[in-house]
């Protein structure tokens, strides 16, 4: 009798909690307008490994962001440092440790932090140019995000 009662309570709790989660608004990550490789990679990381339903909100450059989780701005915790890209900061903050993500992090580091040194990763120029082409040829933020997500999905799968 107790097991049956406990099971029904558990099932009721799951149904109720599912209903509340279903109506929960997506997490908002906020940044300044404008794109570069690190921001595109960071958006892919957020949408692929942190919250697939995350909403990315853009503010004019220089705006103090008060909404959502700020990233890739000077006052954000999730930002570029002198020795770490925003992508790497997000990986650290969310304790993401995956060999493919670590590999992508090295490429992003090579592009964003290792500016004047010899490039260490063979894909660095290819990724940098592919994302730069997307940014230049796309007409709006949504298409930049959509197309760069494809590039990083392929890179993660090892087919780019």
Long-range contacts (C-beta under 8 A, 24 or more apart in sequence): 26-51, 26-53, 26-54, 26-55, 27-51, 27-53, 27-54, 27-55, 27-68, 27-69, 28-54, 28-55, 28-56, 28-57, 28-67, 28-68, 28-69, 29-54, 29-55, 29-56, 29-57, 29-68, 29-69, 29-70, 29-71, 30-56, 30-57, 30-58, 30-59, 30-65, 30-67, 30-68, 30-69, 30-70, 30-71, 31-56, 31-57, 31-58, 31-59, 31-65, 31-70, 31-71, 31-72, 31-73, 31-76, 32-58, 32-59, 32-60, 32-61, 32-62, 32-63, 32-65, 32-72, 32-73, 33-58, 33-59, 33-60, 33-61, 33-141, 34-61, 35-131, 35-135, 35-141, 35-144, 35-148, 36-112, 36-131, 36-135, 37-108, 37-111, 37-112, 37-127, 37-128, 37-131, 37-132, 38-72, 38-80, 38-85, 38-86, 38-87, 38-108, 38-111, 38-112, 39-72, 39-86, 40-131, 40-134, 40-135, 40-144, 40-145, 40-148, 40-151, 40-152, 41-85, 41-87, 41-104, 41-108, 41-131, 41-148, 41-152, 42-71, 42-72, 42-78, 42-86, 42-87, 42-90, 43-145, 43-148, 43-149, 44-148, 44-149, 44-152, 44-153, 45-87, 45-90, 45-91, 45-96, 45-101, 45-152, 46-71, 46-90, 47-149, 48-149, 48-152, 48-153, 48-156, 49-94, 49-96, 49-98, 49-101, 50-90, 50-94, 56-141, 56-145, 58-141, 80-112, 80-113, 82-113, 83-113, 84-109, 84-113, 85-109, 85-111, 85-112, 85-113, 86-112, 87-112, 100-156, 100-157, 100-158, 101-156, 104-152, 104-155, 104-156, 107-155, 123-155, 123-160, 126-160, 127-151, 127-155, 127-160, 130-160
